């Protein structure tokens, strides 16, 4: 399962999100689609559930959405913004 790292501070700014990682002092700005993925993670949704949620919001094929969700997750994991615990889902 995916979780937002407890050290990350984040705030909603008109549909976008601003993230701050105090461990390295870096800010990250998420556009609305990336913010929707982040909120899905914050809500405890699986990647498949996030894809389903985004498919309802955006007119894009689910396979494209799934690829974007997977890429976001990979990048966020690599940057230490989120972590995977327990189940591989």
Phi and psi in radians as a Rosetta constraint file:
Dihedral C 1 N 2 CA 2 C 2 CIRCULARHARMONIC -1.692 0.35
Dihedral N 2 CA 2 C 2 N 3 CIRCULARHARMONIC 2.469 0.35
Dihedral C 2 N 3 CA 3 C 3 CIRCULARHARMONIC -2.403 0.35
Dihedral N 3 CA 3 C 3 N 4 CIRCULARHARMONIC 2.574 0.35
Dihedral C 3 N 4 CA 4 C 4 CIRCULARHARMONIC -1.340 0.35
Dihedral N 4 CA 4 C 4 N 5 CIRCULARHARMONIC 2.331 0.35
Dihedral C 4 N 5 CA 5 C 5 CIRCULARHARMONIC -1.059 0.35
Dihedral N 5 CA 5 C 5 N 6 CIRCULARHARMONIC 2.379 0.35
Dihedral C 5 N 6 CA 6 C 6 CIRCULARHARMONIC -1.110 0.35
Dihedral N 6 CA 6 C 6 N 7 CIRCULARHARMONIC -0.380 0.35
Dihedral C 6 N 7 CA 7 C 7 CIRCULARHARMONIC -1.402 0.35
Dihedral N 7 CA 7 C 7 N 8 CIRCULARHARMONIC -0.203 0.35
Dihedral C 7 N 8 CA 8 C 8 CIRCULARHARMONIC -1.436 0.35
Dihedral N 8 CA 8 C 8 N 9 CIRCULARHARMONIC 2.195 0.35
Dihedral C 8 N 9 CA 9 C 9 CIRCULARHARMONIC -1.692 0.35
Dihedral N 9 CA 9 C 9 N 10 CIRCULARHARMONIC 2.381 0.35
Dihedral C 9 N 10 CA 10 C 10 CIRCULARHARMONIC -2.518 0.35
Dihedral N 10 CA 10 C 10 N 11 CIRCULARHARMONIC 2.532 0.35
Dihedral C 10 N 11 CA 11 C 11 CIRCULARHARMONIC -2.399 0.35
Dihedral N 11 CA 11 C 11 N 12 CIRCULARHARMONIC 2.483 0.35
Dihedral C 11 N 12 CA 12 C 12 CIRCULARHARMONIC -1.420 0.35
Dihedral N 12 CA 12 C 12 N 13 CIRCULARHARMONIC 2.279 0.35
Dihedral C 12 N 13 CA 13 C 13 CIRCULARHARMONIC -2.274 0.35
Dihedral N 13 CA 13 C 13 N 14 CIRCULARHARMONIC 1.506 0.35
Dihedral C 13 N 14 CA 14 C 14 CIRCULARHARMONIC 0.958 0.35
Dihedral N 14 CA 14 C 14 N 15 CIRCULARHARMONIC 0.850 0.35
Dihedral C 14 N 15 CA 15 C 15 CIRCULARHARMONIC 1.602 0.35
Dihedral N 15 CA 15 C 15 N 16 CIRCULARHARMONIC -0.333 0.35
Dihedral C 15 N 16 CA 16 C 16 CIRCULARHARMONIC -1.735 0.35
Dihedral N 16 CA 16 C 16 N 17 CIRCULARHARMONIC 2.907 0.35
Dihedral C 16 N 17 CA 17 C 17 CIRCULARHARMONIC -2.154 0.35
Dihedral N 17 CA 17 C 17 N 18 CIRCULARHARMONIC 2.496 0.35
Dihedral C 17 N 18 CA 18 C 18 CIRCULARHARMONIC -1.947 0.35
Dihedral N 18 CA 18 C 18 N 19 CIRCULARHARMONIC 2.188 0.35
Dihedral C 18 N 19 CA 19 C 19 CIRCULARHARMONIC -1.952 0.35
Dihedral N 19 CA 19 C 19 N 20 CIRCULARHARMONIC 2.514 0.35
Dihedral C 19 N 20 CA 20 C 20 CIRCULARHARMONIC -2.265 0.35
Dihedral N 20 CA 20 C 20 N 21 CIRCULARHARMONIC 2.248 0.35
Dihedral C 20 N 21 CA 21 C 21 CIRCULARHARMONIC -1.885 0.35
Dihedral N 21 CA 21 C 21 N 22 CIRCULARHARMONIC 1.780 0.35
Dihedral C 21 N 22 CA 22 C 22 CIRCULARHARMONIC -1.181 0.35
Dihedral N 22 CA 22 C 22 N 23 CIRCULARHARMONIC -0.259 0.35
Dihedral C 22 N 23 CA 23 C 23 CIRCULARHARMONIC -1.163 0.35
Dihedral N 23 CA 23 C 23 N 24 CIRCULARHARMONIC -0.582 0.35
Dihedral C 23 N 24 CA 24 C 24 CIRCULARHARMONIC -2.184 0.35
Dihedral N 24 CA 24 C 24 N 25 CIRCULARHARMONIC 0.023 0.35
Dihedral C 24 N 25 CA 25 C 25 CIRCULARHARMONIC 1.278 0.35
Dihedral N 25 CA 25 C 25 N 26 CIRCULARHARMONIC 0.299 0.35
Dihedral C 25 N 26 CA 26 C 26 CIRCULARHARMONIC -1.690 0.35
Dihedral N 26 CA 26 C 26 N 27 CIRCULARHARMONIC 2.499 0.35
Dihedral C 26 N 27 CA 27 C 27 CIRCULARHARMONIC -1.770 0.35
Dihedral N 27 CA 27 C 27 N 28 CIRCULARHARMONIC 2.585 0.35
Dihedral C 27 N 28 CA 28 C 28 CIRCULARHARMONIC -2.314 0.35
Dihedral N 28 CA 28 C 28 N 29 CIRCULARHARMONIC 2.311 0.35
Dihedral C 28 N 29 CA 29 C 29 CIRCULARHARMONIC -1.888 0.35
Dihedral N 29 CA 29 C 29 N 30 CIRCULARHARMONIC 2.236 0.35
Dihedral C 29 N 30 CA 30 C 30 CIRCULARHARMONIC -1.901 0.35
Dihedral N 30 CA 30 C 30 N 31 CIRCULARHARMONIC 2.253 0.35
Dihedral C 30 N 31 CA 31 C 31 CIRCULARHARMONIC -1.252 0.35
Dihedral N 31 CA 31 C 31 N 32 CIRCULARHARMONIC 2.987 0.35
Dihedral C 31 N 32 CA 32 C 32 CIRCULARHARMONIC -0.959 0.35
Dihedral N 32 CA 32 C 32 N 33 CIRCULARHARMONIC -0.766 0.35
Dihedral C 32 N 33 CA 33 C 33 CIRCULARHARMONIC -1.115 0.35
Dihedral N 33 CA 33 C 33 N 34 CIRCULARHARMONIC -0.737 0.35
Dihedral C 33 N 34 CA 34 C 34 CIRCULARHARMONIC -1.145 0.35
Dihedral N 34 CA 34 C 34 N 35 CIRCULARHARMONIC -0.657 0.35
Dihedral C 34 N 35 CA 35 C 35 CIRCULARHARMONIC -1.093 0.35
Dihedral N 35 CA 35 C 35 N 36 CIRCULARHARMONIC -0.643 0.35
Dihedral C 35 N 36 CA 36 C 36 CIRCULARHARMONIC -1.143 0.35
Dihedral N 36 CA 36 C 36 N 37 CIRCULARHARMONIC -0.666 0.35
Dihedral C 36 N 37 CA 37 C 37 CIRCULARHARMONIC -1.132 0.35
Dihedral N 37 CA 37 C 37 N 38 CIRCULARHARMONIC -0.809 0.35
Dihedral C 37 N 38 CA 38 C 38 CIRCULARHARMONIC -1.004 0.35
Dihedral N 38 CA 38 C 38 N 39 CIRCULARHARMONIC -0.805 0.35
Dihedral C 38 N 39 CA 39 C 39 CIRCULARHARMONIC -1.107 0.35
Dihedral N 39 CA 39 C 39 N 40 CIRCULARHARMONIC -0.626 0.35
Dihedral C 39 N 40 CA 40 C 40 CIRCULARHARMONIC -1.084 0.35
Dihedral N 40 CA 40 C 40 N 41 CIRCULARHARMONIC -0.731 0.35
Dihedral C 40 N 41 CA 41 C 41 CIRCULARHARMONIC -1.112 0.35
Dihedral N 41 CA 41 C 41 N 42 CIRCULARHARMONIC -0.778 0.35
Dihedral C 41 N 42 CA 42 C 42 CIRCULARHARMONIC -1.065 0.35
Dihedral N 42 CA 42 C 42 N 43 CIRCULARHARMONIC -0.557 0.35
Dihedral C 42 N 43 CA 43 C 43 CIRCULARHARMONIC -1.429 0.35
Dihedral N 43 CA 43 C 43 N 44 CIRCULARHARMONIC -0.032 0.35
Dihedral C 43 N 44 CA 44 C 44 CIRCULARHARMONIC 1.437 0.35
Dihedral N 44 CA 44 C 44 N 45 CIRCULARHARMONIC 0.309 0.35
Dihedral C 44 N 45 CA 45 C 45 CIRCULARHARMONIC -1.374 0.35
Dihedral N 45 CA 45 C 45 N 46 CIRCULARHARMONIC 2.591 0.35
Dihedral C 45 N 46 CA 46 C 46 CIRCULARHARMONIC -1.309 0.35
Dihedral N 46 CA 46 C 46 N 47 CIRCULARHARMONIC 2.838 0.35
Dihedral C 46 N 47 CA 47 C 47 CIRCULARHARMONIC -0.947 0.35
Dihedral N 47 CA 47 C 47 N 48 CIRCULARHARMONIC -0.712 0.35
Dihedral C 47 N 48 CA 48 C 48 CIRCULARHARMONIC -1.110 0.35
Dihedral N 48 CA 48 C 48 N 49 CIRCULARHARMONIC -0.665 0.35
Dihedral C 48 N 49 CA 49 C 49 CIRCULARHARMONIC -1.212 0.35
Dihedral N 49 CA 49 C 49 N 50 CIRCULARHARMONIC -0.619 0.35
Dihedral C 49 N 50 CA 50 C 50 CIRCULARHARMONIC -1.127 0.35
Dihedral N 50 CA 50 C 50 N 51 CIRCULARHARMONIC -0.749 0.35
Dihedral C 50 N 51 CA 51 C 51 CIRCULARHARMONIC -1.024 0.35
Dihedral N 51 CA 51 C 51 N 52 CIRCULARHARMONIC -0.790 0.35
Dihedral C 51 N 52 CA 52 C 52 CIRCULARHARMONIC -1.086 0.35
Dihedral N 52 CA 52 C 52 N 53 CIRCULARHARMONIC -0.722 0.35
Dihedral C 52 N 53 CA 53 C 53 CIRCULARHARMONIC -1.097 0.35
Dihedral N 53 CA 53 C 53 N 54 CIRCULARHARMONIC -0.809 0.35
Dihedral C 53 N 54 CA 54 C 54 CIRCULARHARMONIC -1.184 0.35
Dihedral N 54 CA 54 C 54 N 55 CIRCULARHARMONIC -0.564 0.35
Dihedral C 54 N 55 CA 55 C 55 CIRCULARHARMONIC -1.081 0.35
Dihedral N 55 CA 55 C 55 N 56 CIRCULARHARMONIC -0.522 0.35
Dihedral C 55 N 56 CA 56 C 56 CIRCULARHARMONIC -1.337 0.35
Dihedral N 56 CA 56 C 56 N 57 CIRCULARHARMONIC -0.341 0.35
Dihedral C 56 N 57 CA 57 C 57 CIRCULARHARMONIC -1.688 0.35
Dihedral N 57 CA 57 C 57 N 58 CIRCULARHARMONIC -0.581 0.35
Dihedral C 57 N 58 CA 58 C 58 CIRCULARHARMONIC -2.131 0.35
Dihedral N 58 CA 58 C 58 N 59 CIRCULARHARMONIC 2.483 0.35
Dihedral C 58 N 59 CA 59 C 59 CIRCULARHARMONIC -1.497 0.35
Dihedral N 59 CA 59 C 59 N 60 CIRCULARHARMONIC 1.357 0.35
Dihedral C 59 N 60 CA 60 C 60 CIRCULARHARMONIC -2.489 0.35
Dihedral N 60 CA 60 C 60 N 61 CIRCULARHARMONIC 2.608 0.35
Dihedral C 60 N 61 CA 61 C 61 CIRCULARHARMONIC -1.074 0.35
Dihedral N 61 CA 61 C 61 N 62 CIRCULARHARMONIC 2.429 0.35
Dihedral C 61 N 62 CA 62 C 62 CIRCULARHARMONIC -0.965 0.35
Dihedral N 62 CA 62 C 62 N 63 CIRCULARHARMONIC -0.576 0.35
Dihedral C 62 N 63 CA 63 C 63 CIRCULARHARMONIC -1.183 0.35
Dihedral N 63 CA 63 C 63 N 64 CIRCULARHARMONIC -0.582 0.35
Dihedral C 63 N 64 CA 64 C 64 CIRCULARHARMONIC -1.225 0.35
Dihedral N 64 CA 64 C 64 N 65 CIRCULARHARMONIC -0.721 0.35
Dihedral C 64 N 65 CA 65 C 65 CIRCULARHARMONIC -1.087 0.35
Dihedral N 65 CA 65 C 65 N 66 CIRCULARHARMONIC -0.765 0.35
Dihedral C 65 N 66 CA 66 C 66 CIRCULARHARMONIC -1.049 0.35
Dihedral N 66 CA 66 C 66 N 67 CIRCULARHARMONIC -0.699 0.35
Dihedral C 66 N 67 CA 67 C 67 CIRCULARHARMONIC -1.139 0.35
Dihedral N 67 CA 67 C 67 N 68 CIRCULARHARMONIC -0.718 0.35
Dihedral C 67 N 68 CA 68 C 68 CIRCULARHARMONIC -1.162 0.35
Dihedral N 68 CA 68 C 68 N 69 CIRCULARHARMONIC -0.716 0.35
Dihedral C 68 N 69 CA 69 C 69 CIRCULARHARMONIC -1.108 0.35
Dihedral N 69 CA 69 C 69 N 70 CIRCULARHARMONIC -0.792 0.35
Dihedral C 69 N 70 CA 70 C 70 CIRCULARHARMONIC -1.077 0.35
Dihedral N 70 CA 70 C 70 N 71 CIRCULARHARMONIC -0.738 0.35
Dihedral C 70 N 71 CA 71 C 71 CIRCULARHARMONIC -1.131 0.35
Dihedral N 71 CA 71 C 71 N 72 CIRCULARHARMONIC -0.733 0.35
Dihedral C 71 N 72 CA 72 C 72 CIRCULARHARMONIC -1.073 0.35
Dihedral N 72 CA 72 C 72 N 73 CIRCULARHARMONIC -0.822 0.35
Dihedral C 72 N 73 CA 73 C 73 CIRCULARHARMONIC -1.049 0.35
Dihedral N 73 CA 73 C 73 N 74 CIRCULARHARMONIC -0.796 0.35
Dihedral C 73 N 74 CA 74 C 74 CIRCULARHARMONIC -1.022 0.35
Dihedral N 74 CA 74 C 74 N 75 CIRCULARHARMONIC -0.783 0.35
Dihedral C 74 N 75 CA 75 C 75 CIRCULARHARMONIC -1.185 0.35
Dihedral N 75 CA 75 C 75 N 76 CIRCULARHARMONIC -0.730 0.35
Dihedral C 75 N 76 CA 76 C 76 CIRCULARHARMONIC -1.162 0.35
Dihedral N 76 CA 76 C 76 N 77 CIRCULARHARMONIC -0.656 0.35
Dihedral C 76 N 77 CA 77 C 77 CIRCULARHARMONIC -1.118 0.35
Dihedral N 77 CA 77 C 77 N 78 CIRCULARHARMONIC -0.778 0.35
Dihedral C 77 N 78 CA 78 C 78 CIRCULARHARMONIC -1.098 0.35
Dihedral N 78 CA 78 C 78 N 79 CIRCULARHARMONIC -0.588 0.35
Dihedral C 78 N 79 CA 79 C 79 CIRCULARHARMONIC -1.492 0.35
Dihedral N 79 CA 79 C 79 N 80 CIRCULARHARMONIC -0.082 0.35
Dihedral C 79 N 80 CA 80 C 80 CIRCULARHARMONIC 1.323 0.35
Dihedral N 80 CA 80 C 80 N 81 CIRCULARHARMONIC 0.339 0.35
Dihedral C 80 N 81 CA 81 C 81 CIRCULARHARMONIC -1.427 0.35
Dihedral N 81 CA 81 C 81 N 82 CIRCULARHARMONIC -0.537 0.35
Dihedral C 81 N 82 CA 82 C 82 CIRCULARHARMONIC -2.256 0.35
Dihedral N 82 CA 82 C 82 N 83 CIRCULARHARMONIC 2.902 0.35
Dihedral C 82 N 83 CA 83 C 83 CIRCULARHARMONIC -2.457 0.35
Dihedral N 83 CA 83 C 83 N 84 CIRCULARHARMONIC 2.717 0.35
Dihedral C 83 N 84 CA 84 C 84 CIRCULARHARMONIC -1.832 0.35
Dihedral N 84 CA 84 C 84 N 85 CIRCULARHARMONIC 2.218 0.35
Dihedral C 84 N 85 CA 85 C 85 CIRCULARHARMONIC -2.239 0.35
Dihedral N 85 CA 85 C 85 N 86 CIRCULARHARMONIC 2.545 0.35
Dihedral C 85 N 86 CA 86 C 86 CIRCULARHARMONIC 1.133 0.35
Dihedral N 86 CA 86 C 86 N 87 CIRCULARHARMONIC -2.153 0.35
Dihedral C 86 N 87 CA 87 C 87 CIRCULARHARMONIC -1.002 0.35
Dihedral N 87 CA 87 C 87 N 88 CIRCULARHARMONIC 2.470 0.35
Dihedral C 87 N 88 CA 88 C 88 CIRCULARHARMONIC -1.184 0.35
Dihedral N 88 CA 88 C 88 N 89 CIRCULARHARMONIC -0.197 0.35
